[in-house]
Amino acid sequence: MIRLTVLFMAFFLSFSAYAEVKHIDNTALKQLLKKNIPIIDIRRSEEWRQTGIVPDSHLLTFFDKKGSYDTPKWLTELDKIAKKDQPFILICRTGNRTRTIANFLDKRVGYQQIYNVERGISNWIKQKQPVVMPELKK
């Protein structure tokens, strides 16, 4: 009986150690923003200027124009916004880059409450949701 209990607990804990990335639509995004869950826009500055950003977004570029990235630096900045056990939202243009990053953060780094905006800022704008121009350093 003790073995069965230990086995069950190990099985249960293995699933709770890694929370799934939650892929969300604009309706869910609006609800999370009302709860003050931080949103992180991982696009590049020229993309932010082109479309605007979701109000109150944290601007934290992951990939540069060449597709390169500095993971340790990015993770240090992410940690200033959300700890591994705190929820946060990732957004990019269409949801593809953030899907990759969210899966990495979940499986390799141990973040537990990640929301990925499925169709990104493009769909947010298409559905006539509010955007603001970012305040960027020149």
N, C-alpha and C positions, 0 to 999 in steps of 0.2 A: 504494500500500500504506500509506503514511504517513497519507494522508487517511482511509482506512478505519479505521486504528487510532485516530486522533484522534476520528473520528465515534463509534466504539464507546465510547471512554472518556467522551466527553461524554454519550452516552446513558446509560451505566452510572451516572455521577456524578449525573445529574439525578434518577435514582430513589433513590439513596442519600442525597441531600440532605434529602429529606423521608421520614421513616419513617412508616408507617401507624400510626394509633391501633389498639391491640389491644383488642378488646372481649372481656372475660373473664367466666367464670362463677365460682361460689363455690369450686369445686375449684382452679382456677387461682389465685384470690385467696389461698387458704390456702397454696399453694406459694410465692407471691411474698412473703407475709408472713413465712414461715419464712426467706427469704433477706434479711430486714430491708429490703425495698423500702418506702419510706415511703408511707403511705396518707393522702390528704387528703380530708376530709369537707367538702364545699362548702355544706352545708345551713345553715339559720339556727339560732340558739341554741334557739328554741322547739321546733324539730324534733329537735335533739339531746336535749333534755330529755324529749321525748315518747317516743322509742324507745330512747335510749341510742346508743352509738357502737361501732364495731369497736374492740377494744382497741388502744391505741397510735396512734390516729388523730390527725393534725394537723387542728385545727379552723380552717378558713379560708373563711368565708362569701363567696360570690360575689354572688348576687342578694339584695337586701333584700326586705322584704314587698311593696314596690311594684314589684319587678322591676328596680329601678335597680342600677347597679354602678359601681365605681370601678376600672377596669382597671389604670391605672398603679400604684395602691396595692396591688391584689391581686397583680400581677406582682412587685412588690418583696418582698412577703411570701412568695410562692411561691419566689422565688430563694433565700431563706434555708433552704428545705427541700430543693429540688432544682435543680440547674443544668440548662441546656438539653440537655446530653449525658448526664444521669443519669436512670435510670428512676424513675417514681413512679406511684401508683395514684390515680385519682379515684373518689369514691363520692358519690352523692346518694340521694334516696328511691327512685327507680325507674330511674335511668340516663339519663333524658332531658336533664336540665340538664348532666350531665357529658359526655354525647355532644357537645353543642354547644360546651362549653368545650374539650374535648379536640381537636376539629377546629380550633377557632380557634388553640389553642396550637401545633398541628402545622403548619398551613398559613400562619398569619400571623406567629407569633412564633418558630418554629423549634425548638420542643422536639421531641426525637427518640424518646423512649422512654416513651410515655404508655399506661397501661392504664386502661380504663374498665370499671367493674363494671356489666355489662349490665342487671341488674334491681335494682341498688341495694341499700340496706340492707333494704328490704322483703322481698326474697327471702332475704337473709342470715338475717333473723329467722325467716322462714317455715321455713327449713331448720334451725332451732334451733341456729344458730351463736352463739358468745358475744358479748355486748355488755356494756359497762360504762356507768355514768352519767358524763357529762362533768364535769370540774371547771371551772366557769365563774365568772368574776368577777361580783359582783352590782352 
